[in-house]
Amino acid sequence: MNNSPNPEPNQVVETAEERKQRFLLEFDQPFKCDKCNERFKKKKYLREHKAEVHSY
Ligand SMILES: [Zn+2]
């Protein structure tokens, strides 16, 4: 009989604060480069980034 207070000790749980941060980031910068995962506020910035960095 083992009454541990933590049911899954090695399960990675995202805290409410981390979840909020991630939500805000995705909300604020919804355009993500599919090549390097960088995020941008505007589609225009993403297009400029692609033309500049991934122009091959
Ligand atoms: Zn990129």
N, CA, C, O and the ligand as a Tripos MOL2 file, in Angstrom:
@<TRIPOS>MOLECULE
protein
  225   223    57     0     0
PROTEIN
NO_CHARGES

@<TRIPOS>ATOM
      1 N           0.8470   -1.1960    0.0000 N.3       1 MET1
      2 CA          0.0000    0.0000    0.0000 C.3       1 MET1
      3 C           0.8770    1.2380    0.0000 C.2       1 MET1
      4 O           1.6410    1.4740    0.9350 O.2       1 MET1
      5 N           0.7600    2.0040   -1.0330 N.am      2 ASN2
      6 CA          1.5970    3.2040   -1.1430 C.3       2 ASN2
      7 C           0.7080    4.3990   -1.4890 C.2       2 ASN2
      8 O           0.2670    4.5500   -2.6280 O.2       2 ASN2
      9 N           0.4580    5.2250   -0.5130 N.am      3 ASN3
     10 CA         -0.3960    6.3860   -0.7430 C.3       3 ASN3
     11 C           0.4380    7.6140   -1.0960 C.2       3 ASN3
     12 O           0.6260    8.5150   -0.2800 O.2       3 ASN3
     13 N           0.9230    7.6240   -2.3120 N.am      4 SER4
     14 CA          1.7330    8.7560   -2.7410 C.3       4 SER4
     15 C           0.8360    9.9230   -3.1310 C.2       4 SER4
     16 O          -0.1770    9.7290   -3.8040 O.2       4 SER4
     17 N           1.1990   11.1330   -2.7150 N.am      5 PRO5
     18 CA          0.3860   12.3090   -3.0910 C.3       5 PRO5
     19 C           0.5540   12.7060   -4.5540 C.2       5 PRO5
     20 O          -0.3060   13.3840   -5.1170 O.2       5 PRO5
     21 N           1.6750   12.2800   -5.1800 N.am      6 ASN6
     22 CA          1.9020   12.5930   -6.5930 C.3       6 ASN6
     23 C           1.6740   11.3390   -7.4280 C.2       6 ASN6
     24 O           2.5100   10.4350   -7.4220 O.2       6 ASN6
     25 N           0.5720   11.2720   -8.1360 N.am      7 PRO7
     26 CA          0.2420   10.0580   -8.8790 C.3       7 PRO7
     27 C           1.2110    9.7550  -10.0220 C.2       7 PRO7
     28 O           1.5790    8.5970  -10.2130 O.2       7 PRO7
     29 N           1.6290   10.7580  -10.7780 N.am      8 GLU8
     30 CA          2.5510   10.5530  -11.9040 C.3       8 GLU8
     31 C           3.7450   11.4770  -11.7510 C.2       8 GLU8
     32 O           3.7550   12.5670  -12.3220 O.2       8 GLU8
     33 N           4.7590   11.0640  -10.9870 N.am      9 PRO9
     34 CA          5.8730   11.9780  -10.7150 C.3       9 PRO9
     35 C           6.6840   12.3610  -11.9470 C.2       9 PRO9
     36 O           7.1800   13.4850  -12.0250 O.2       9 PRO9
     37 N           6.8310   11.4550  -12.9090 N.am     10 ASN10
     38 CA          7.6670   11.7930  -14.0680 C.3      10 ASN10
     39 C           6.8650   12.2380  -15.2890 C.2      10 ASN10
     40 O           7.3930   12.2790  -16.4000 O.2      10 ASN10
     41 N           5.6220   12.5630  -15.0890 N.am     11 GLN11
     42 CA          4.8270   13.1070  -16.1800 C.3      11 GLN11
     43 C           5.0570   14.6200  -16.2500 C.2      11 GLN11
     44 O           4.9790   15.3170  -15.2380 O.2      11 GLN11
     45 N           5.3380   15.1110  -17.4410 N.am     12 VAL12
     46 CA          5.5880   16.5410  -17.5890 C.3      12 VAL12
     47 C           4.2510   17.2800  -17.6400 C.2      12 VAL12
     48 O           3.4480   17.1000  -18.5550 O.2      12 VAL12
     49 N           4.0470   18.1050  -16.6380 N.am     13 VAL13
     50 CA          2.7940   18.8600  -16.5750 C.3      13 VAL13
     51 C           3.0890   20.3350  -16.8180 C.2      13 VAL13
     52 O           3.9360   20.9470  -16.1670 O.2      13 VAL13
     53 N           2.3730   20.8620  -17.7590 N.am     14 GLU14
     54 CA          2.5150   22.2820  -18.0640 C.3      14 GLU14
     55 C           1.7200   23.0710  -17.0270 C.2      14 GLU14
     56 O           0.5420   22.7970  -16.7990 O.2      14 GLU14
     57 N           2.3580   24.0330  -16.4120 N.am     15 THR15
     58 CA          1.6420   24.8190  -15.4140 C.3      15 THR15
     59 C           0.6990   25.7970  -16.1100 C.2      15 THR15
     60 O           0.8170   26.0500  -17.3090 O.2      15 THR15
     61 N          -0.2220   26.3320  -15.3490 N.am     16 ALA16
     62 CA         -1.1880   27.2860  -15.9040 C.3      16 ALA16
     63 C          -0.4630   28.4910  -16.4830 C.2      16 ALA16
     64 O          -0.8650   29.0420  -17.5080 O.2      16 ALA16
     65 N           0.6040   28.8890  -15.8170 N.am     17 GLU17
     66 CA          1.3750   30.0600  -16.2660 C.3      17 GLU17
     67 C           2.0630   29.7730  -17.6010 C.2      17 GLU17
     68 O           2.0650   30.6190  -18.4950 O.2      17 GLU17
     69 N           2.6440   28.5860  -17.7350 N.am     18 GLU18
     70 CA          3.3000   28.1980  -18.9940 C.3      18 GLU18
     71 C           2.2980   28.0980  -20.1310 C.2      18 GLU18
     72 O           2.5780   28.4780  -21.2680 O.2      18 GLU18
     73 N           1.1380   27.5830  -19.8010 N.am     19 ARG19
     74 CA          0.0930   27.4480  -20.8090 C.3      19 ARG19
     75 C          -0.3620   28.8310  -21.2960 C.2      19 ARG19
     76 O          -0.6100   29.0410  -22.4830 O.2      19 ARG19
     77 N          -0.4620   29.7540  -20.3520 N.am     20 LYS20
     78 CA         -0.8590   31.1220  -20.6870 C.3      20 LYS20
     79 C           0.1930   31.7880  -21.5650 C.2      20 LYS20
     80 O          -0.1410   32.4530  -22.5450 O.2      20 LYS20
     81 N           1.4560   31.6100  -21.2150 N.am     21 GLN21
     82 CA          2.5540   32.1810  -22.0000 C.3      21 GLN21
     83 C           2.5360   31.6490  -23.4280 C.2      21 GLN21
     84 O           2.6970   32.4090  -24.3820 O.2      21 GLN21
     85 N           2.3440   30.3620  -23.5670 N.am     22 ARG22
     86 CA          2.3260   29.7410  -24.8940 C.3      22 ARG22
     87 C           1.1250   30.2370  -25.7000 C.2      22 ARG22
     88 O           1.2310   30.5130  -26.8950 O.2      22 ARG22
     89 N          -0.0020   30.3430  -25.0280 N.am     23 PHE23
     90 CA         -1.2060   30.8360  -25.6970 C.3      23 PHE23
     91 C          -0.9950   32.2650  -26.1900 C.2      23 PHE23
     92 O          -1.3310   32.6010  -27.3260 O.2      23 PHE23
     93 N          -0.4290   33.1040  -25.3130 N.am     24 LEU24
     94 CA         -0.2010   34.5020  -25.6820 C.3      24 LEU24
     95 C           0.7670   34.6090  -26.8500 C.2      24 LEU24
     96 O           0.5730   35.4330  -27.7430 O.2      24 LEU24
     97 N           1.7970   33.7920  -26.8510 N.am     25 LEU25
     98 CA          2.7810   33.8110  -27.9310 C.3      25 LEU25
     99 C           2.1270   33.4260  -29.2540 C.2      25 LEU25
    100 O           2.3360   34.0830  -30.2740 O.2      25 LEU25
    101 N           1.3440   32.3690  -29.2290 N.am     26 GLU26
    102 CA          0.6810   31.9220  -30.4560 C.3      26 GLU26
    103 C          -0.3830   32.9120  -30.9130 C.2      26 GLU26
    104 O          -0.6360   33.0690  -32.1070 O.2      26 GLU26
    105 N          -0.9930   33.5690  -29.9480 N.am     27 PHE27
    106 CA         -2.0170   34.5570  -30.2790 C.3      27 PHE27
    107 C          -1.3720   35.8110  -30.8560 C.2      27 PHE27
    108 O          -1.8850   36.4140  -31.7990 O.2      27 PHE27
    109 N          -0.2420   36.1900  -30.2740 N.am     28 ASP28
    110 CA          0.4360   37.4240  -30.6680 C.3      28 ASP28
    111 C           1.2200   37.2570  -31.9650 C.2      28 ASP28
    112 O           1.2980   38.1820  -32.7740 O.2      28 ASP28
    113 N           1.8000   36.0760  -32.1590 N.am     29 GLN29
    114 CA          2.6220   35.8330  -33.3430 C.3      29 GLN29
    115 C           2.1700   34.5560  -34.0330 C.2      29 GLN29
    116 O           2.8300   33.5230  -33.9330 O.2      29 GLN29
    117 N           1.0530   34.6280  -34.7270 N.am     30 PRO30
    118 CA          0.4460   33.4100  -35.2720 C.3      30 PRO30
    119 C           1.1100   32.8580  -36.5260 C.2      30 PRO30
    120 O           0.8320   31.7250  -36.9190 O.2      30 PRO30
    121 N           1.9820   33.6370  -37.1640 N.am     31 PHE31
    122 CA          2.5840   33.1730  -38.4120 C.3      31 PHE31
    123 C           3.9380   32.5380  -38.1380 C.2      31 PHE31
    124 O           4.8940   33.2200  -37.7690 O.2      31 PHE31
    125 N           4.0060   31.2450  -38.3210 N.am     32 LYS32
    126 CA          5.2150   30.5100  -37.9980 C.3      32 LYS32
    127 C           5.9020   30.0540  -39.2650 C.2      32 LYS32
    128 O           5.2660   29.5110  -40.1690 O.2      32 LYS32
    129 N           7.2030   30.2760  -39.3270 N.am     33 CYS33
    130 CA          7.9840   29.7930  -40.4560 C.3      33 CYS33
    131 C           8.0690   28.2730  -40.3780 C.2      33 CYS33
    132 O           8.4280   27.7190  -39.3390 O.2      33 CYS33
    133 N           7.7400   27.6050  -41.4760 N.am     34 ASP34
    134 CA          7.7640   26.1380  -41.4530 C.3      34 ASP34
    135 C           9.1710   25.5830  -41.5970 C.2      34 ASP34
    136 O           9.3760   24.3780  -41.4510 O.2      34 ASP34
    137 N          10.1470   26.4440  -41.8820 N.am     35 LYS35
    138 CA         11.5250   25.9690  -42.0620 C.3      35 LYS35
    139 C          12.3690   26.1120  -40.8030 C.2      35 LYS35
    140 O          13.2170   25.2630  -40.5290 O.2      35 LYS35
    141 N          12.1510   27.1650  -40.0420 N.am     36 CYS36
    142 CA         12.9690   27.3280  -38.8390 C.3      36 CYS36
    143 C          12.1410   27.6050  -37.5860 C.2      36 CYS36
    144 O          12.7040   27.8810  -36.5260 O.2      36 CYS36
    145 N          10.8080   27.5340  -37.6930 N.am     37 ASN37
    146 CA          9.9170   27.6790  -36.5460 C.3      37 ASN37
    147 C           9.9580   29.0480  -35.8770 C.2      37 ASN37
    148 O           9.5140   29.1940  -34.7380 O.2      37 ASN37
    149 N          10.4760   30.0330  -36.5620 N.am     38 GLU38
    150 CA         10.4380   31.3730  -36.0270 C.3      38 GLU38
    151 C           9.0190   31.9320  -36.1960 C.2      38 GLU38
    152 O           8.3080   31.5800  -37.1370 O.2      38 GLU38
    153 N           8.6280   32.8030  -35.2720 N.am     39 ARG39
    154 CA          7.2520   33.2960  -35.2940 C.3      39 ARG39
    155 C           7.1970   34.7650  -35.6650 C.2      39 ARG39
    156 O           8.1150   35.5350  -35.3820 O.2      39 ARG39
    157 N           6.0900   35.1340  -36.3080 N.am     40 PHE40
    158 CA          5.9280   36.5250  -36.7380 C.3      40 PHE40
    159 C           4.5240   37.0210  -36.4790 C.2      40 PHE40
    160 O           3.5520   36.2660  -36.5130 O.2      40 PHE40
    161 N           4.4480   38.3190  -36.2180 N.am     41 LYS41
    162 CA          3.1500   38.9410  -35.9590 C.3      41 LYS41
    163 C           2.3270   39.0510  -37.2250 C.2      41 LYS41
    164 O           1.1050   38.9000  -37.1950 O.2      41 LYS41
    165 N           2.9930   39.3150  -38.3360 N.am     42 LYS42
    166 CA          2.2620   39.5530  -39.5800 C.3      42 LYS42
    167 C           2.7560   38.6430  -40.6950 C.2      42 LYS42
    168 O           3.9250   38.2600  -40.7510 O.2      42 LYS42
    169 N           1.8290   38.3130  -41.5730 N.am     43 LYS43
    170 CA          2.1490   37.4370  -42.6920 C.3      43 LYS43
    171 C           3.2370   38.0530  -43.5690 C.2      43 LYS43
    172 O           4.0860   37.3590  -44.1310 O.2      43 LYS43
    173 N           3.1790   39.3880  -43.6650 N.am     44 LYS44
    174 CA          4.1660   40.1210  -44.4450 C.3      44 LYS44
    175 C           5.5810   39.8750  -43.9040 C.2      44 LYS44
    176 O           6.5220   39.6790  -44.6730 O.2      44 LYS44
    177 N           5.7190   39.8870  -42.5670 N.am     45 TYR45
    178 CA          7.0250   39.6640  -41.9550 C.3      45 TYR45
    179 C           7.5230   38.2660  -42.2590 C.2      45 TYR45
    180 O           8.7050   38.0540  -42.5290 O.2      45 TYR45
    181 N           6.6020   37.3160  -42.2110 N.am     46 LEU46
    182 CA          6.9780   35.9350  -42.5040 C.3      46 LEU46
    183 C           7.4500   35.8120  -43.9500 C.2      46 LEU46
    184 O           8.4280   35.1220  -44.2370 O.2      46 LEU46
    185 N           6.7500   36.4830  -44.8500 N.am     47 ARG47
    186 CA          7.1320   36.4290  -46.2640 C.3      47 ARG47
    187 C           8.5110   37.0650  -46.4740 C.2      47 ARG47
    188 O           9.3370   36.5530  -47.2300 O.2      47 ARG47
    189 N           8.7380   38.1810  -45.7940 N.am     48 GLU48
    190 CA         10.0370   38.8530  -45.8880 C.3      48 GLU48
    191 C          11.1490   37.9830  -45.3010 C.2      48 GLU48
    192 O          12.2460   37.8850  -45.8500 O.2      48 GLU48
    193 N          10.8320   37.3640  -44.1830 N.am     49 HIS49
    194 CA         11.7990   36.4700  -43.5440 C.3      49 HIS49
    195 C          12.1780   35.3250  -44.4770 C.2      49 HIS49
    196 O          13.3570   35.0090  -44.6370 O.2      49 HIS49
    197 N          11.1760   34.7080  -45.0880 N.am     50 LYS50
    198 CA         11.4260   33.5940  -46.0080 C.3      50 LYS50
    199 C          12.2800   34.0270  -47.2010 C.2      50 LYS50
    200 O          13.2000   33.3240  -47.6200 O.2      50 LYS50
    201 N          11.9430   35.2180  -47.7390 N.am     51 ALA51
    202 CA         12.6850   35.7160  -48.8930 C.3      51 ALA51
    203 C          14.1310   36.0040  -48.5220 C.2      51 ALA51
    204 O          15.0440   35.8280  -49.3280 O.2      51 ALA51
    205 N          14.3200   36.4530  -47.2750 N.am     52 GLU52
    206 CA         15.6570   36.8490  -46.8440 C.3      52 GLU52
    207 C          16.5090   35.6590  -46.3870 C.2      52 GLU52
    208 O          17.6780   35.5380  -46.7540 O.2      52 GLU52
    209 N          15.8970   34.7800  -45.5770 N.am     53 VAL53
    210 CA         16.6690   33.7070  -44.9430 C.3      53 VAL53
    211 C          16.6350   32.4070  -45.7300 C.2      53 VAL53
    212 O          17.6300   31.6850  -45.8030 O.2      53 VAL53
    213 N          15.4780   32.1180  -46.3180 N.am     54 HIS54
    214 CA         15.3210   30.8460  -47.0370 C.3      54 HIS54
    215 C          15.1410   31.1040  -48.5290 C.2      54 HIS54
    216 O          14.2310   30.5620  -49.1540 O.2      54 HIS54
    217 N          16.0110   31.9310  -49.0910 N.am     55 SER55
    218 CA         15.7940   32.3620  -50.4740 C.3      55 SER55
    219 C          16.3980   31.4280  -51.5100 C.2      55 SER55
    220 O          16.4440   31.7670  -52.6930 O.2      55 SER55
    221 N          16.8610   30.2610  -51.0850 N.am     56 TYR56
    222 CA         17.4800   29.3420  -52.0510 C.3      56 TYR56
    223 C          16.4490   28.6820  -52.9480 C.2      56 TYR56
    224 O          16.8060   27.8830  -53.8140 O.2      56 TYR56
    225 ZN         12.5260   30.6360  -41.3150 Zn       57 ZN57
@<TRIPOS>BOND
     1     1     2 1
     2     2     3 1
     3     3     4 2
     4     3     5 am
     5     5     6 1
     6     6     7 1
     7     7     8 2
     8     7     9 am
     9     9    10 1
    10    10    11 1
    11    11    12 2
    12    11    13 am
    13    13    14 1
    14    14    15 1
    15    15    16 2
    16    15    17 am
    17    17    18 1
    18    18    19 1
    19    19    20 2
    20    19    21 am
    21    21    22 1
    22    22    23 1
    23    23    24 2
    24    23    25 am
    25    25    26 1
    26    26    27 1
    27    27    28 2
    28    27    29 am
    29    29    30 1
    30    30    31 1
    31    31    32 2
    32    31    33 am
    33    33    34 1
    34    34    35 1
    35    35    36 2
    36    35    37 am
    37    37    38 1
    38    38    39 1
    39    39    40 2
    40    39    41 am
    41    41    42 1
    42    42    43 1
    43    43    44 2
    44    43    45 am
    45    45    46 1
    46    46    47 1
    47    47    48 2
    48    47    49 am
    49    49    50 1
    50    50    51 1
    51    51    52 2
    52    51    53 am
    53    53    54 1
    54    54    55 1
    55    55    56 2
    56    55    57 am
    57    57    58 1
    58    58    59 1
    59    59    60 2
    60    59    61 am
    61    61    62 1
    62    62    63 1
    63    63    64 2
    64    63    65 am
    65    65    66 1
    66    66    67 1
    67    67    68 2
    68    67    69 am
    69    69    70 1
    70    70    71 1
    71    71    72 2
    72    71    73 am
    73    73    74 1
    74    74    75 1
    75    75    76 2
    76    75    77 am
    77    77    78 1
    78    78    79 1
    79    79    80 2
    80    79    81 am
    81    81    82 1
    82    82    83 1
    83    83    84 2
    84    83    85 am
    85    85    86 1
    86    86    87 1
    87    87    88 2
    88    87    89 am
    89    89    90 1
    90    90    91 1
    91    91    92 2
    92    91    93 am
    93    93    94 1
    94    94    95 1
    95    95    96 2
    96    95    97 am
    97    97    98 1
    98    98    99 1
    99    99   100 2
   100    99   101 am
   101   101   102 1
   102   102   103 1
   103   103   104 2
   104   103   105 am
   105   105   106 1
   106   106   107 1
   107   107   108 2
   108   107   109 am
   109   109   110 1
   110   110   111 1
   111   111   112 2
   112   111   113 am
   113   113   114 1
   114   114   115 1
   115   115   116 2
   116   115   117 am
   117   117   118 1
   118   118   119 1
   119   119   120 2
   120   119   121 am
   121   121   122 1
   122   122   123 1
   123   123   124 2
   124   123   125 am
   125   125   126 1
   126   126   127 1
   127   127   128 2
   128   127   129 am
   129   129   130 1
   130   130   131 1
   131   131   132 2
   132   131   133 am
   133   133   134 1
   134   134   135 1
   135   135   136 2
   136   135   137 am
   137   137   138 1
   138   138   139 1
   139   139   140 2
   140   139   141 am
   141   141   142 1
   142   142   143 1
   143   143   144 2
   144   143   145 am
   145   145   146 1
   146   146   147 1
   147   147   148 2
   148   147   149 am
   149   149   150 1
   150   150   151 1
   151   151   152 2
   152   151   153 am
   153   153   154 1
   154   154   155 1
   155   155   156 2
   156   155   157 am
   157   157   158 1
   158   158   159 1
   159   159   160 2
   160   159   161 am
   161   161   162 1
   162   162   163 1
   163   163   164 2
   164   163   165 am
   165   165   166 1
   166   166   167 1
   167   167   168 2
   168   167   169 am
   169   169   170 1
   170   170   171 1
   171   171   172 2
   172   171   173 am
   173   173   174 1
   174   174   175 1
   175   175   176 2
   176   175   177 am
   177   177   178 1
   178   178   179 1
   179   179   180 2
   180   179   181 am
   181   181   182 1
   182   182   183 1
   183   183   184 2
   184   183   185 am
   185   185   186 1
   186   186   187 1
   187   187   188 2
   188   187   189 am
   189   189   190 1
   190   190   191 1
   191   191   192 2
   192   191   193 am
   193   193   194 1
   194   194   195 1
   195   195   196 2
   196   195   197 am
   197   197   198 1
   198   198   199 1
   199   199   200 2
   200   199   201 am
   201   201   202 1
   202   202   203 1
   203   203   204 2
   204   203   205 am
   205   205   206 1
   206   206   207 1
   207   207   208 2
   208   207   209 am
   209   209   210 1
   210   210   211 1
   211   211   212 2
   212   211   213 am
   213   213   214 1
   214   214   215 1
   215   215   216 2
   216   215   217 am
   217   217   218 1
   218   218   219 1
   219   219   220 2
   220   219   221 am
   221   221   222 1
   222   222   223 1
   223   223   224 2
@<TRIPOS>SUBSTRUCTURE
     1 MET1         2 RESIDUE 1 A MET
     2 ASN2         6 RESIDUE 1 A ASN
     3 ASN3        10 RESIDUE 1 A ASN
     4 SER4        14 RESIDUE 1 A SER
     5 PRO5        18 RESIDUE 1 A PRO
     6 ASN6        22 RESIDUE 1 A ASN
     7 PRO7        26 RESIDUE 1 A PRO
     8 GLU8        30 RESIDUE 1 A GLU
     9 PRO9        34 RESIDUE 1 A PRO
    10 ASN10       38 RESIDUE 1 A ASN
    11 GLN11       42 RESIDUE 1 A GLN
    12 VAL12       46 RESIDUE 1 A VAL
    13 VAL13       50 RESIDUE 1 A VAL
    14 GLU14       54 RESIDUE 1 A GLU
    15 THR15       58 RESIDUE 1 A THR
    16 ALA16       62 RESIDUE 1 A ALA
    17 GLU17       66 RESIDUE 1 A GLU
    18 GLU18       70 RESIDUE 1 A GLU
    19 ARG19       74 RESIDUE 1 A ARG
    20 LYS20       78 RESIDUE 1 A LYS
    21 GLN21       82 RESIDUE 1 A GLN
    22 ARG22       86 RESIDUE 1 A ARG
    23 PHE23       90 RESIDUE 1 A PHE
    24 LEU24       94 RESIDUE 1 A LEU
    25 LEU25       98 RESIDUE 1 A LEU
    26 GLU26      102 RESIDUE 1 A GLU
    27 PHE27      106 RESIDUE 1 A PHE
    28 ASP28      110 RESIDUE 1 A ASP
    29 GLN29      114 RESIDUE 1 A GLN
    30 PRO30      118 RESIDUE 1 A PRO
    31 PHE31      122 RESIDUE 1 A PHE
    32 LYS32      126 RESIDUE 1 A LYS
    33 CYS33      130 RESIDUE 1 A CYS
    34 ASP34      134 RESIDUE 1 A ASP
    35 LYS35      138 RESIDUE 1 A LYS
    36 CYS36      142 RESIDUE 1 A CYS
    37 ASN37      146 RESIDUE 1 A ASN
    38 GLU38      150 RESIDUE 1 A GLU
    39 ARG39      154 RESIDUE 1 A ARG
    40 PHE40      158 RESIDUE 1 A PHE
    41 LYS41      162 RESIDUE 1 A LYS
    42 LYS42      166 RESIDUE 1 A LYS
    43 LYS43      170 RESIDUE 1 A LYS
    44 LYS44      174 RESIDUE 1 A LYS
    45 TYR45      178 RESIDUE 1 A TYR
    46 LEU46      182 RESIDUE 1 A LEU
    47 ARG47      186 RESIDUE 1 A ARG
    48 GLU48      190 RESIDUE 1 A GLU
    49 HIS49      194 RESIDUE 1 A HIS
    50 LYS50      198 RESIDUE 1 A LYS
    51 ALA51      202 RESIDUE 1 A ALA
    52 GLU52      206 RESIDUE 1 A GLU
    53 VAL53      210 RESIDUE 1 A VAL
    54 HIS54      214 RESIDUE 1 A HIS
    55 SER55      218 RESIDUE 1 A SER
    56 TYR56      222 RESIDUE 1 A TYR
    57 ZN57       225 GROUP 0 **** ****
